[in-house]
């Protein structure tokens, strides 16, 4: 499973790199999907055995602290990230990991 997660993380990195490339050409606010970008970044961290701090995650997502915390609250409410206090490390739930594995497997097979 670990090797599969590394392959899945490579797929997530490609998706994230594509999103980063768009920031260079277009205003970021026309493409932002903060929650989705958070989930992909959290999966990449998970697959490499790392944990992201809230600050690190928000920097990767290109969002303010207020907006980022709002989305993290929604992701926790939806069961995608573990319930946490503002400012604490951010981790995916087991359910989110399983969903992301399924999604990334589908993308990789295209």
C-alpha distances in whole Angstrom, upper triangle without the diagonal:
4,6,5,6,9,10,10,12,14,15,16,18,20,21,22,24,26,27,28,30,32,33,35,37,37,38,35,36,36,32,31,28,27,25,23,23,22,19,18,19,17,14,14,15,13,10,12,13,16,19,21,25,27,29,26,25,28,29,26,27,31,32,35,34,36,34,30,31,32,29,27,29,29,25,25,28,25,22,20,21,22,25,27,30,31,30,28,24,22,18,17,17,14,16,16,12,11,14,13,10,13,15,14,12,16,17,15,17,20
4,5,5,6,9,10,10,13,14,15,16,19,20,20,22,24,25,26,28,30,31,33,35,36,36,33,35,35,31,30,27,26,24,22,22,21,18,17,17,15,12,12,13,10,7,9,10,13,16,19,22,25,26,24,22,26,27,24,25,29,30,33,32,34,33,29,30,31,28,26,29,28,25,25,28,26,23,20,20,21,25,26,29,30,28,26,22,20,17,16,17,15,17,16,12,13,16,14,11,14,16,14,14,17,18,16,18,21
4,5,5,6,9,10,11,13,14,15,17,19,20,21,23,25,25,27,29,31,32,34,35,36,33,35,35,31,30,28,27,26,23,22,22,19,17,18,17,14,13,14,12,9,10,12,15,18,21,24,26,28,25,24,27,27,24,26,29,31,34,33,36,34,30,32,33,30,28,31,30,27,27,30,28,25,23,23,24,28,29,32,32,31,28,24,23,20,18,20,18,19,18,15,15,17,15,12,15,16,14,13,16,17,14,16,19
4,5,5,6,8,10,11,12,14,16,17,18,20,21,23,24,26,28,29,31,33,33,34,31,33,33,29,28,26,25,23,21,20,20,17,15,17,16,12,12,14,12,9,12,14,16,19,21,24,26,28,25,23,26,27,24,25,28,30,33,33,35,32,29,30,31,28,26,29,28,25,26,28,26,23,20,21,23,27,28,31,32,31,28,24,22,19,17,18,16,17,16,12,12,14,12,9,11,13,10,9,13,13,11,13,16
4,5,5,6,9,10,10,12,14,15,16,18,20,21,22,24,26,27,29,31,31,32,29,30,30,27,25,23,22,20,18,17,17,14,12,13,12,9,9,11,9,5,9,10,13,15,17,21,22,24,21,19,23,23,20,21,25,27,29,29,31,29,26,27,28,25,23,26,25,21,22,25,23,20,17,18,19,23,24,27,28,27,24,21,18,15,14,15,13,15,13,10,11,12,10,7,11,12,9,10,13,13,12,14,17
4,5,5,6,9,10,10,13,14,15,16,19,20,20,22,25,26,27,29,30,31,28,30,30,27,25,23,23,21,19,18,18,15,13,13,13,10,8,10,9,6,7,10,12,15,17,21,23,24,21,19,23,23,19,21,24,26,29,29,31,30,26,28,29,26,24,27,27,23,24,27,25,23,20,20,22,25,26,29,29,27,25,21,19,17,16,18,17,18,16,13,14,16,13,11,14,14,11,11,15,14,12,15,18
4,5,5,7,9,10,11,13,14,15,17,19,20,21,23,25,27,28,29,30,28,30,29,26,25,23,23,22,19,18,18,16,13,14,15,11,10,13,12,9,11,14,16,18,20,23,25,26,23,21,24,24,20,22,25,27,30,31,33,30,27,29,30,27,26,29,28,24,26,29,26,24,21,22,24,27,28,31,31,30,28,24,22,19,18,20,18,19,17,14,14,15,12,10,12,13,9,9,12,11,9,11,14
4,5,5,6,9,10,11,12,14,16,17,18,20,22,23,25,27,27,28,25,27,27,23,22,20,20,18,15,15,15,13,10,12,12,9,8,12,11,8,11,14,15,17,18,22,23,24,21,19,22,22,19,19,23,25,28,28,30,27,24,26,27,24,22,25,24,21,23,25,23,21,18,18,21,24,26,29,28,27,26,22,19,17,15,17,16,16,14,11,11,12,9,7,9,9,6,7,10,9,8,11,13
4,5,5,6,9,10,10,12,14,15,16,18,20,21,23,25,25,26,23,25,25,22,20,19,18,17,14,13,13,11,8,9,10,7,5,8,9,6,8,11,12,14,15,18,20,21,18,16,19,19,15,16,20,22,25,25,27,25,22,24,25,22,21,24,23,20,22,24,22,21,17,17,20,23,24,26,26,25,23,19,17,15,14,16,16,17,14,11,13,13,10,9,12,11,8,10,13,12,10,14,16
4,5,5,6,9,10,10,12,14,15,16,19,20,22,23,24,26,23,25,25,22,21,20,20,19,16,14,16,14,11,11,13,10,8,11,12,10,11,14,15,17,17,21,22,23,19,18,21,20,16,18,21,23,26,27,29,27,24,26,28,24,24,27,26,23,25,28,25,24,20,21,23,27,27,30,29,27,26,23,20,19,17,20,20,20,17,15,16,16,13,12,14,13,9,11,13,11,9,13,14
4,5,5,6,9,10,11,13,14,16,17,19,21,22,23,24,22,24,23,19,19,18,18,18,14,13,15,13,10,11,13,11,9,13,14,12,13,17,17,19,19,22,23,24,21,18,21,21,17,17,20,23,26,27,29,26,24,26,27,23,23,26,25,22,24,26,24,23,19,20,23,27,28,30,29,28,27,24,21,19,17,20,19,19,16,14,15,14,11,10,12,10,7,9,10,8,6,10,11
4,5,5,6,9,10,11,12,14,16,17,19,21,21,22,19,21,21,17,16,15,15,14,11,10,11,10,6,8,10,8,7,10,12,10,12,15,15,16,16,19,19,20,17,15,17,17,13,14,17,19,23,23,25,23,20,22,23,20,19,22,21,18,21,23,21,20,16,17,20,23,24,26,26,25,23,20,18,16,15,17,17,17,14,13,14,13,9,10,12,10,7,10,12,9,9,13,14
4,5,5,6,8,10,10,12,14,15,17,19,20,21,18,21,21,17,17,16,16,16,13,10,12,12,8,8,11,10,7,10,13,11,12,15,15,16,15,19,19,19,16,14,16,16,12,13,16,19,22,23,25,23,20,23,24,21,20,24,23,20,23,26,24,23,19,19,22,25,25,27,26,25,24,21,18,18,17,20,20,21,17,16,18,17,13,14,16,14,11,13,15,12,12,16,16
4,5,5,6,9,10,11,13,15,16,17,18,20,18,20,20,16,17,16,17,17,14,12,15,14,10,11,14,13,11,14,16,15,15,19,19,20,19,22,22,22,19,17,19,18,14,15,17,20,24,25,27,25,22,25,26,23,23,26,25,23,25,28,26,25,21,22,25,28,29,30,29,28,27,24,22,21,20,23,23,23,19,18,19,18,14,15,16,14,11,13,14,11,10,14,14
4,6,5,6,9,10,11,13,15,16,16,18,15,18,17,13,13,13,14,14,11,9,12,12,8,10,13,12,11,15,16,15,17,20,19,20,19,21,21,21,19,16,17,17,13,13,15,18,22,23,25,22,20,23,23,20,20,24,22,20,23,25,23,23,19,20,23,26,27,29,27,26,26,23,20,20,18,21,22,21,17,17,18,16,13,14,15,12,10,13,13,10,11,14,13
4,5,5,6,9,10,11,13,15,15,16,13,16,16,12,12,11,12,13,10,7,10,11,7,8,11,11,10,13,15,15,16,18,17,18,16,18,18,18,15,13,14,13,10,10,12,15,18,20,22,19,17,20,21,18,18,22,21,19,22,24,22,22,18,19,22,24,25,26,24,23,23,21,18,18,17,20,21,21,18,17,19,17,14,16,17,14,12,16,16,13,14,18,17
4,5,5,6,9,10,11,13,14,16,14,17,17,14,14,14,15,16,14,11,13,14,11,11,15,14,12,15,18,17,17,20,19,20,18,21,20,20,17,15,16,15,11,12,13,17,20,22,24,22,20,23,24,21,22,25,24,22,25,28,26,26,22,22,26,28,28,29,27,26,26,23,21,21,21,24,25,25,21,20,22,21,17,19,20,17,15,18,18,15,15,19,18
4,5,5,7,9,10,11,12,14,13,15,15,11,13,13,15,16,13,11,15,15,12,13,17,16,15,18,20,20,20,23,22,23,21,23,23,22,20,18,18,17,14,13,14,17,21,23,25,22,21,24,25,21,23,26,25,23,26,28,26,27,23,24,27,29,30,31,29,28,28,26,23,23,22,25,26,26,22,22,23,21,18,19,20,17,15,18,18,14,15,18,16
4,5,5,7,9,10,10,12,9,12,12,8,9,10,11,13,11,9,12,13,11,12,15,16,15,17,20,20,21,23,22,22,19,21,20,20,17,15,15,14,11,10,11,14,18,20,22,19,17,21,21,18,20,23,22,20,23,25,24,24,21,22,25,27,27,28,26,25,26,24,21,22,21,24,25,24,21,21,23,20,17,19,20,17,16,19,19,15,17,20,19
4,5,5,7,9,10,11,9,12,13,10,11,12,12,15,13,10,13,15,13,12,16,17,15,17,20,20,20,23,21,21,19,20,19,18,16,14,14,12,10,9,10,13,17,19,21,19,17,21,22,19,20,24,23,22,25,27,26,26,23,23,26,28,27,28,26,24,25,23,21,22,22,25,27,27,23,23,25,23,20,22,23,20,18,22,22,18,19,23,21
4,5,5,7,9,11,10,14,13,11,13,15,16,18,16,14,17,18,16,16,19,20,18,20,23,23,23,26,24,25,22,24,23,22,19,18,18,16,13,13,13,16,20,23,24,22,21,24,25,23,24,27,26,25,28,30,29,30,26,26,30,31,31,32,29,28,29,27,25,26,25,29,30,30,26,26,28,25,22,24,25,22,20,23,23,19,20,23,21
4,5,5,6,8,8,11,10,8,10,13,14,17,15,13,17,18,16,17,20,21,20,22,25,25,25,28,26,26,23,25,23,22,21,19,18,16,14,13,13,15,19,22,23,20,20,23,24,21,23,26,25,24,28,29,28,29,26,26,30,31,31,32,29,28,29,28,25,26,26,29,30,29,26,26,28,25,22,25,25,22,21,24,23,19,21,24,22
4,6,5,6,5,9,10,8,9,12,13,17,16,13,16,18,17,16,20,21,20,22,25,25,25,28,25,25,22,23,21,20,18,17,15,14,12,11,10,13,16,19,21,18,18,21,22,20,22,25,24,23,27,29,28,29,26,26,29,30,30,30,27,26,27,26,24,26,25,29,31,30,26,27,29,27,24,26,27,24,23,26,26,22,24,27,25
4,6,8,8,12,12,12,13,16,17,20,19,16,19,22,20,19,23,24,22,24,27,27,27,30,27,27,25,25,24,22,21,20,18,16,15,14,13,16,19,22,24,21,21,25,25,24,25,29,28,27,30,32,31,32,29,29,32,33,33,33,30,29,30,29,27,29,29,32,34,33,30,30,32,30,27,29,30,26,25,28,28,24,25,28,26
4,7,9,12,11,11,13,17,18,21,20,18,21,23,21,21,25,26,25,27,30,30,30,32,30,30,27,28,27,25,24,22,21,19,18,17,15,18,21,24,25,23,23,27,27,25,27,30,29,28,32,33,32,34,30,31,34,35,35,35,32,31,33,31,30,31,31,34,35,35,31,31,33,31,28,30,31,27,26,29,28,24,26,28,26
4,6,9,8,8,11,14,16,19,18,17,20,22,21,21,24,26,25,27,29,30,30,33,31,30,27,28,26,24,23,22,20,18,17,16,14,16,19,22,23,20,21,24,24,22,25,28,26,26,30,31,30,32,29,29,32,34,33,33,31,30,32,30,29,30,29,32,34,33,30,30,32,30,27,29,30,26,26,29,28,24,26,29,26
4,6,6,8,9,13,14,18,18,16,19,21,21,21,24,25,25,26,29,30,31,33,30,29,26,26,24,22,22,20,18,17,16,14,12,13,16,19,20,17,18,22,21,20,23,25,24,25,28,29,28,30,27,28,31,32,31,31,28,27,30,29,27,29,29,31,34,33,29,30,32,30,27,30,31,27,27,30,29,26,28,31,29
4,6,6,6,10,11,14,14,12,15,18,17,17,20,22,22,23,26,27,27,29,27,26,22,23,20,19,18,17,14,14,13,10,9,10,13,16,17,14,15,18,18,17,19,22,21,21,24,26,25,27,24,24,27,28,28,28,25,24,26,25,23,25,25,28,30,29,25,27,29,26,24,27,28,24,24,27,27,24,26,29,27
4,5,5,9,10,13,14,13,15,18,18,18,21,23,23,25,27,28,29,31,28,27,23,23,21,20,20,18,15,15,15,12,10,10,12,16,15,12,14,17,16,15,18,20,19,20,23,24,23,26,23,24,27,27,27,27,24,24,26,26,23,25,25,28,30,29,25,27,29,26,24,27,28,25,25,28,27,25,27,30,28
4,6,9,12,15,14,14,17,19,19,20,22,24,24,26,28,29,30,32,30,29,26,26,23,23,23,20,18,18,17,14,13,13,16,19,19,15,17,20,19,17,20,22,21,21,25,25,24,26,24,25,28,29,29,29,27,27,29,28,26,27,26,29,31,29,26,27,29,26,24,27,27,24,24,27,26,23,26,28,26
4,6,9,12,11,11,14,16,15,16,19,20,21,23,25,26,27,29,27,26,23,24,22,21,20,18,16,16,15,12,12,12,16,19,19,15,15,19,18,16,18,21,19,19,23,23,22,24,21,22,26,27,27,28,25,26,27,26,23,24,23,26,28,26,22,24,26,23,20,23,24,20,20,24,22,20,22,25,23
4,6,9,9,8,11,13,13,14,17,18,19,20,22,24,25,26,24,23,20,21,18,18,17,15,13,14,12,9,9,9,12,15,15,12,12,15,14,12,15,17,16,16,19,20,19,21,18,19,22,23,24,24,22,22,23,22,20,21,20,23,25,24,20,22,24,21,19,22,23,19,20,23,23,20,23,25,24
4,6,5,6,9,10,11,12,14,16,17,19,20,21,23,24,23,21,19,19,17,18,17,14,12,14,12,9,10,10,13,15,15,11,11,14,13,10,12,15,13,12,16,17,16,18,15,16,20,21,21,22,20,21,22,21,18,18,17,19,22,20,17,18,20,17,16,19,20,16,17,21,20,18,21,23,22
4,6,5,6,9,10,11,12,14,15,16,18,20,21,22,20,18,15,16,13,14,14,10,9,11,10,6,8,8,10,12,12,9,7,10,10,7,9,12,11,10,14,15,15,16,13,14,17,18,18,19,17,17,18,17,14,16,15,18,20,19,16,18,20,18,16,19,20,17,18,22,22,20,22,25,24
4,6,5,6,9,10,10,12,14,15,16,18,20,21,19,17,15,15,13,15,15,11,10,13,12,9,12,11,13,13,13,10,8,10,10,6,7,10,8,7,11,12,11,12,10,10,14,15,16,17,16,17,17,16,13,13,12,14,17,16,12,14,17,14,13,17,18,15,16,20,20,19,21,24,24
4,5,5,6,9,10,11,13,14,15,17,19,20,19,17,15,17,15,17,16,12,12,14,12,9,12,13,16,16,17,14,12,14,13,10,11,14,12,10,13,15,13,14,10,12,16,17,18,20,19,19,19,18,14,14,12,14,16,15,11,13,15,12,10,14,15,12,13,16,16,15,17,20,20
4,5,5,6,8,10,11,12,14,16,17,18,17,16,13,15,13,14,13,9,10,11,8,6,10,11,14,15,16,13,11,14,14,11,11,15,14,12,15,17,16,16,13,13,16,18,19,20,19,18,18,16,13,14,13,16,18,17,13,14,17,15,12,15,17,14,13,17,18,16,18,21,21
4,6,5,6,9,10,11,12,14,16,16,14,13,10,12,10,12,11,7,8,10,8,6,10,10,13,13,14,12,9,11,12,9,8,12,12,9,12,15,14,14,10,10,13,15,15,17,15,15,15,13,10,10,10,13,16,15,12,13,16,14,12,15,17,15,15,18,19,18,19,23,23
4,6,5,6,9,10,10,12,14,15,14,13,11,13,13,15,13,10,12,14,11,10,14,14,17,17,18,15,12,14,14,11,10,13,12,9,11,14,12,12,8,8,12,14,15,18,17,17,16,14,10,9,8,10,12,12,8,9,12,10,8,11,13,12,12,15,16,15,17,20,21
4,5,5,6,9,10,11,13,14,13,13,12,15,14,16,14,10,13,14,10,10,14,15,18,18,20,17,15,17,17,14,13,17,16,13,15,18,16,15,11,12,15,18,19,21,20,19,18,16,12,12,10,13,14,14,10,10,13,11,8,11,13,11,10,13,14,13,14,18,18
4,5,5,6,9,10,11,12,11,10,9,12,12,13,10,7,10,11,8,8,12,13,16,16,19,17,13,15,17,14,13,17,16,14,16,19,17,17,13,12,15,17,17,19,18,17,16,13,11,10,10,14,15,16,12,12,15,14,11,13,16,14,13,16,18,16,17,20,21
4,5,5,6,9,10,10,9,8,7,10,11,13,10,8,11,13,10,11,14,15,17,17,19,17,14,15,16,14,12,15,15,12,13,17,15,14,10,9,11,14,15,17,16,15,14,11,8,7,7,10,12,13,10,9,13,13,10,12,15,14,13,16,18,17,18,21,23
4,5,5,6,9,10,10,10,10,13,14,16,14,11,15,16,13,13,17,18,21,20,22,20,17,18,20,16,15,18,17,14,15,18,17,15,11,11,13,17,17,20,20,19,17,14,11,9,7,10,11,12,9,7,10,11,7,9,12,12,10,13,15,15,15,18,20
4,5,5,6,9,8,10,10,14,15,16,13,11,15,15,12,13,17,18,21,21,23,22,18,20,22,19,17,20,20,17,18,22,20,18,15,14,16,19,20,22,21,20,18,15,13,11,11,14,14,16,13,11,14,14,10,11,14,14,11,14,16,15,15,18,20
4,6,5,6,5,6,7,11,13,14,11,10,14,14,12,13,17,18,20,20,22,21,17,19,21,18,16,19,20,17,18,21,20,18,15,13,15,18,17,20,19,17,15,12,10,9,10,13,14,16,13,11,15,16,13,14,17,17,15,17,20,19,18,22,24
4,5,5,6,7,9,12,14,16,14,12,16,17,15,16,20,21,23,22,24,23,19,20,22,19,17,19,20,16,17,20,19,16,13,12,13,16,17,19,20,18,16,12,10,8,8,11,11,13,11,9,12,14,11,11,15,16,14,16,19,19,18,21,23
4,6,8,10,12,16,18,19,16,15,19,19,16,18,22,23,26,25,27,26,22,23,25,22,20,23,23,19,20,23,22,19,16,15,16,20,21,23,23,22,20,16,14,12,11,13,13,15,13,10,12,14,11,10,14,15,12,14,17,17,16,19,21
4,6,9,11,15,17,18,15,15,19,19,16,18,21,23,26,25,28,26,23,24,26,23,21,24,25,21,22,25,24,22,19,17,18,22,21,24,24,22,19,16,15,13,13,16,16,18,16,13,16,18,15,14,18,18,16,17,20,20,18,22,24
4,7,10,13,16,18,15,15,19,19,17,19,23,24,26,24,27,26,23,23,26,23,20,23,24,21,21,24,23,21,18,16,16,19,19,22,22,20,17,13,13,11,12,14,14,17,16,13,16,18,16,15,19,20,18,19,23,22,21,24,27
4,7,10,13,14,12,12,16,16,14,17,20,21,22,21,24,23,20,20,23,21,18,21,22,19,19,23,23,20,17,15,15,18,17,19,19,17,14,10,10,10,12,14,15,18,16,14,18,19,17,17,21,21,19,21,24,23,23,26,28
4,7,10,12,10,10,13,14,13,15,18,19,20,18,21,21,17,17,20,18,15,18,19,16,16,20,20,18,15,12,12,15,13,15,15,13,10,7,7,7,10,13,14,17,15,14,17,19,17,18,21,21,20,22,25,24,24,27,29
4,6,8,6,6,10,11,10,12,15,15,16,15,17,17,13,14,17,15,13,16,18,15,15,19,19,18,15,12,12,14,13,14,13,11,9,6,6,7,10,14,16,18,16,15,19,19,17,19,22,21,20,23,25,24,24,28,29
4,5,5,6,9,10,11,12,14,14,14,12,15,16,12,12,15,15,12,15,17,15,15,19,20,18,16,13,13,14,11,12,10,7,6,4,6,9,12,15,18,20,18,18,22,22,20,22,25,24,23,26,29,27,28,31,32
4,6,5,6,9,10,11,12,11,11,9,11,12,9,8,12,11,9,12,14,13,13,16,18,17,15,12,12,13,10,10,8,6,6,5,6,10,12,15,19,20,18,18,22,22,20,22,25,24,23,27,28,27,28,32,32
4,5,5,6,9,10,11,10,10,8,11,12,9,10,14,13,12,15,17,16,17,20,21,21,18,15,16,16,14,13,10,7,9,9,10,13,16,19,22,24,21,21,25,25,22,25,28,26,25,29,30,29,30,33,34
4,6,5,6,9,10,11,12,11,14,14,11,12,16,15,13,16,18,17,18,21,22,21,18,15,17,18,15,15,13,10,11,9,10,12,15,18,21,23,20,20,23,23,20,23,26,24,23,26,28,26,27,30,31
4,5,5,6,9,9,11,10,13,12,9,10,13,12,10,14,15,13,15,18,18,18,15,12,14,16,14,15,12,11,11,9,8,10,12,16,19,20,16,17,20,20,17,20,22,21,20,23,25,23,24,28,28
4,5,5,6,6,7,7,10,9,6,9,11,10,10,13,15,14,15,18,19,19,16,14,16,17,15,15,12,11,12,11,10,13,15,18,21,22,19,19,23,22,20,22,25,23,22,26,27,25,26,30,30
4,5,5,7,8,9,12,12,9,12,15,14,13,17,18,17,19,22,22,22,19,17,19,20,18,18,15,13,15,13,13,16,18,21,24,25,21,22,25,24,21,24,26,24,23,27,28,26,27,30,30
4,6,8,11,12,15,13,11,14,16,14,14,17,18,17,19,22,21,21,18,16,19,20,19,20,17,15,16,14,13,15,16,20,22,23,19,19,22,21,18,21,23,21,19,23,24,22,23,26,26
4,6,9,10,13,10,8,12,13,11,12,15,15,14,17,19,19,20,16,15,18,19,19,19,16,15,16,15,13,15,16,19,22,22,18,19,22,20,17,20,22,20,19,23,23,21,23,26,26
4,7,10,12,10,9,13,14,13,14,17,17,17,20,22,22,23,20,19,21,22,21,21,17,16,18,17,16,18,19,23,25,25,22,23,26,24,21,24,26,23,22,26,27,24,26,29,28
4,7,8,6,6,9,11,10,12,14,15,15,18,20,20,21,19,18,20,20,19,18,15,14,17,17,15,18,19,22,25,25,22,23,26,24,22,25,27,24,24,28,28,26,28,31,30
4,5,5,6,8,10,11,12,14,15,16,18,20,21,22,20,19,20,20,18,17,13,13,16,16,16,19,20,23,27,27,24,25,28,27,25,28,30,27,27,31,31,29,31,35,34
4,6,5,6,8,10,10,12,14,15,16,18,20,21,19,17,18,17,15,13,10,9,13,14,14,17,19,22,25,25,23,24,27,26,25,28,30,28,28,31,32,30,32,36,35
4,5,5,6,9,10,11,13,14,15,17,19,20,19,17,18,17,15,14,10,11,14,16,15,19,20,22,26,26,23,25,28,27,25,29,31,28,29,33,33,31,34,37,36
4,6,5,6,9,10,11,12,14,15,17,18,17,16,18,17,16,15,12,13,16,17,15,18,19,21,24,24,21,23,26,24,23,26,28,25,26,30,30,28,31,34,33
4,5,5,6,9,10,10,12,14,15,16,14,13,15,15,13,13,10,11,13,13,12,14,15,18,21,21,18,20,23,22,20,24,25,23,23,27,28,26,28,31,31
4,5,5,6,9,10,10,12,14,15,14,12,13,12,11,10,7,9,11,12,11,14,15,17,21,21,18,20,23,22,21,25,26,25,25,29,29,28,30,33,34
4,5,5,6,9,10,11,12,14,14,13,14,13,12,12,10,12,14,15,13,16,16,18,21,21,18,21,24,22,21,25,26,24,25,29,29,28,31,33,33
4,5,5,6,9,10,10,12,11,10,13,12,13,13,11,13,14,14,12,14,14,15,19,18,15,18,20,18,18,21,22,21,22,25,25,24,27,30,29
4,5,5,6,8,10,10,9,7,9,9,9,10,9,11,11,11,8,10,11,13,16,16,13,16,19,17,17,20,22,20,21,25,25,25,27,30,30
4,5,5,6,9,10,10,9,10,8,9,9,9,12,12,13,11,13,13,14,17,16,15,18,20,19,19,22,24,22,24,27,28,27,29,32,33
4,5,5,6,9,9,9,11,10,12,13,13,15,15,16,13,14,13,13,17,15,13,17,19,17,17,21,22,20,22,25,25,25,28,30,30
4,5,5,6,5,6,8,9,11,13,13,15,14,14,10,11,9,10,13,12,10,13,15,13,14,17,18,17,19,22,22,22,24,27,27
4,5,5,6,5,6,5,8,10,11,14,13,13,10,10,9,9,12,12,10,13,16,15,15,19,20,19,21,24,25,25,27,29,30
4,5,8,8,9,8,11,13,14,17,16,16,14,13,12,11,14,13,12,16,17,16,17,21,21,21,23,25,26,26,29,31,32
4,6,8,10,10,13,16,16,19,18,18,14,14,11,10,13,10,10,13,15,13,14,18,18,17,20,22,22,23,26,27,28
4,6,7,8,12,15,16,18,17,16,13,11,9,7,9,7,7,11,12,11,13,16,17,17,19,21,22,23,25,27,28
4,7,9,12,15,16,17,16,14,10,9,6,6,8,7,5,8,10,9,10,13,14,14,16,18,19,20,22,24,25
4,6,8,12,13,14,12,10,7,6,4,5,9,9,7,9,12,12,12,15,17,17,18,20,22,22,23,26,27
4,6,10,12,13,11,9,7,6,6,5,9,10,10,11,14,15,15,17,19,20,21,23,25,25,26,29,31
4,7,10,12,10,10,9,9,10,9,12,13,13,15,18,18,18,21,23,23,24,26,28,28,30,32,34
4,7,8,6,8,7,9,11,12,15,16,15,17,20,20,20,23,25,25,26,28,30,30,31,34,36
4,6,6,9,9,12,14,15,19,20,19,21,24,24,24,26,28,28,29,32,33,33,34,37,38
4,6,9,10,13,15,17,21,21,20,22,25,25,24,27,29,28,28,32,33,32,34,37,38
4,7,9,12,15,18,21,22,21,22,25,25,24,27,29,28,28,31,33,32,33,37,37
4,6,10,13,15,18,20,19,19,23,23,22,25,27,27,27,30,32,31,32,35,36
4,7,10,13,16,18,16,16,20,21,19,21,24,24,24,26,29,28,29,32,33
4,7,10,13,15,13,13,17,17,16,18,21,20,20,23,25,25,26,29,30
4,7,9,11,10,10,13,14,13,15,18,18,18,21,23,23,23,26,28
4,7,8,6,6,10,11,10,12,15,15,15,18,20,20,21,23,25
4,5,5,6,9,10,11,12,14,15,16,18,20,21,22,24,26
4,5,5,6,9,10,11,13,14,15,16,19,20,21,23,25
4,5,5,6,9,10,11,12,14,15,17,19,20,22,24
4,5,5,6,8,10,10,12,14,15,16,18,20,22
4,5,5,6,9,10,10,12,14,15,16,18,20
4,6,5,6,9,10,11,13,14,15,17,19
4,5,5,6,9,10,11,12,14,16,17
4,5,5,6,8,10,10,12,14,16
4,6,5,6,9,10,10,12,15
4,6,5,6,9,10,11,13
4,5,5,6,9,10,11
4,5,5,6,9,10
4,5,5,6,9
4,5,5,7
4,5,5
4,6
4
